[in-house]
Amino acid sequence: MTGSHVTSVRVVGTGLVGTSVGLALTGHGIDVTLADPSPSAVALARDLGAGRIDPDAGCDLVVVAAPPDVVADVVAAELAAHPDAVVTDVASVKSLPLQRLHTLGVDLSRYVGGHPLAGRERSGAVAARADLFTGRPWVLTPTAETSPAALEQVRATAQLLGATVSVMDAREHDEAVAIISHVPQVAASLVAARLRTASEQAVGLAGQGVRDVTRIAASDPHLWTQILAGNAGAVARALHALRDDLDAVLAAVDALGARPDDALGARATVAGFVAAGNEGHARIPGKHGSAPTVYVAVPVIVPDRPGELARLLRDVGDAGVNLEDLRIEHSEGRPVGLAEIDVLPAAAQTLVTALRQQGWSVHA
Amino acid sequence: MTGSHVTSVRVVGTGLVGTSVGLALTGHGIDVTLADPSPSAVALARDLGAGRIDPDAGCDLVVVAAPPDVVADVVAAELAAHPDAVVTDVASVKSLPLQRLHTLGVDLSRYVGGHPLAGRERSGAVAARADLFTGRPWVLTPTAETSPAALEQVRATAQLLGATVSVMDAREHDEAVAIISHVPQVAASLVAARLRTASEQAVGLAGQGVRDVTRIAASDPHLWTQILAGNAGAVARALHALRDDLDAVLAAVDALGARPDDALGARATVAGFVAAGNEGHARIPGKHGSAPTVYVAVPVIVPDRPGELARLLRDVGDAGVNLEDLRIEHSEGRPVGLAEIDVLPAAAQTLVTALRQQGWSVHA
């Protein structure tokens, strides 16, 4: 162990995250060696420039990028094989692997659990990018046994990759990702599953709302089974709470269905429920992790031809206004789109005036 | 009644939808008169150019744009007051108002239920736009009593406003919007409500997934209480089905929490559930109501400075490639963004090459 500045890193598991770690560290001049149970996978990662293959090379740090199901056993093996190295992992669940390491009786002073929140819907080394972690959260989950030097070494490495490091205990982490990631995934799948038996006419009415709610329902069942199984305790707690809310809404909606004009308590329940959603939604931080900012949306009609959106955004840039966010709204059956440009309130009038001068149909 | 070409229209209710109808019809040279229980609301709509105020004017068509709770009574009053006019409405629920009209014993030959799917999160006349209905679905729900001439008149008017008209019965409509709109709204609120009690650290981990799932959770509780109450039967049926799915997943997750390594049936349940979401998600039509197209996403790093996104999209346009969709991915804590440009698969390589030549960091 050489303190917080690593010079050689061993990456075990060359999927999306492991290969991205290799690419990024290699780019910083660090000697990276690669390992994977699949010889073709490790060769691909090497050919992509993520590192070299040398099973006997020494290392300061081992990054285990194995699936949640096997990560603890791989960590234990690496701790044993590299008695002077710090070992970290990148699995998206933390408590269960830690329990397994305790069961294995491993000395955990050199182990630092980690989770970069940088997955993609695509997987594998071909999807890897050296900047995968840039600006992303990277959670570290040290225990009381973790040596401060080991923690600092992993923290420095994650920061070198551009990540924003935070420290939680494993259970806090798992509760957090259950609410912020795993429950939204389940909800998206639940809503999307209802569409299977909907009529063609019904799905033809789909607008931006249902598209947004169900976007992540397109994710990989195999990966998500591992994640939900690996965080079953925290996911179950959050889902039970969600079901309690659902039961309350459902009872209210049932009451309204039975007696539409005579269910004032039920109306109050529904209104309170939607308001609770408002309140939770407002807690999501804005761009770049800052406090939520209320942007003004400037809607502009955009003909569906190559270059029109570019022309619009060039005109936005020419107006000296920074675009904070952009949504494109699709319409059914007509070749015209609506772009909604989010800007700071102080910039909205400037933008509207400038775009109208350029002939845009602005609906602010 | 003058057949399918209206020359004078009375709009009753000058909120977002009624005022937009007035603006659009006025733009087509039709004589529009406006009415609203609120004198200030109707004056605002008039001043915005949506029509004139003349309670005694005759009309070919009455468009009732009143809230779901009162729409049937207003329709009945308008049918009585204008014995030669066709009457339609724009309420987002259809069965309950129709039941109420039956209860009132009204002759329904001149009534055509309607629902333009063109609401916005913003409301009121100030948010109105003449092109609100352009390219949007507009569902008509005639009954056996509806005269063919009345249906054609309302259809022609909706088409004049640029909408894509489809015809369903009221119950079909309500089942469709329950699945495509009302249940997604409930799910978004359920997920967002879980965020209320999450730790600051947890909400700091929020990524694009939870943002998309919960976007519509920011909607107005009062409006949504009326909608959910007005479609309580269909919403309850869809929510019960969703809860059955949730219970099955929850039982599986509970089993996995209790015996992580010994719950193969539970794993199969979870995997089947995520796969069902894949299947339902795939049924959502693509852009412009066409069959779903699988686009290729081209990810490009975009510095967070005014004009950078415009420069990127100009370069996309210069490459002769039509952008099908665009997502901007926000990162926490770092001033760099990732734009994902969706293009047809045949155009992807052209685009990647062209953007790299312009110096963009493309991660395809």
Interface residues (C-beta under 8 A of the other chain):
Chain A: L96 L117 R129 D131 T134 G135 R136 P137 V139 G162 T164 S166 M168 E172 E175 A176 V177 I179 I180 S181 V183 P184 Q185 V186 A187 A188 S189 L190 V191 A192 A193 R194 L195 R196 A198 S199 Q201 A202 V203 G204 L205 A206 G207 G209 V210 R211 D212 V213 T214 R215 I216 A217 A218 S219 D220 P221 H222 W224 T225 L228 A229 G230 A232 G233 V235 A236 A238 L239 H240 A241 L242 R243 D245 L246 D247 V249 L250 V253 D254 L256 G257 P260 A263 A266 R267 V270 A271 G272 F273 V274 A275 A276 G277 N278 E279 G280 H281 A282 R283 I284 P285 K287 H288 G289 P299 I301 D304 R305 P306 G307 E308 L309 A310 R311 L312 L313 R314 D315 V316 G317 D318 G320 V321 N322 L323 D325 L326 I328 H330 S331 E332 G333 R334 P335 V336 S361 H363
Chain B: L96 L117 R129 D131 T134 G135 R136 P137 V139 G162 T164 S166 M168 E172 E175 A176 V177 I179 I180 S181 V183 P184 Q185 V186 A187 A188 S189 L190 V191 A192 A193 R194 L195 R196 A198 S199 Q201 A202 V203 G204 L205 A206 G207 G209 V210 R211 D212 V213 T214 R215 I216 A217 A218 S219 D220 P221 H222 W224 T225 L228 A229 G230 A232 G233 V235 A236 A238 L239 H240 A241 L242 R243 D245 L246 D247 V249 L250 V253 D254 L256 G257 P260 A263 A266 R267 V270 A271 G272 F273 V274 A275 A276 G277 N278 E279 G280 H281 A282 R283 I284 P285 K287 H288 G289 P299 I301 D304 R305 P306 G307 E308 L309 A310 R311 L312 L313 R314 D315 V316 G317 D318 G320 V321 N322 L323 D325 L326 I328 H330 S331 E332 G333 R334 P335 V336 S361 H363
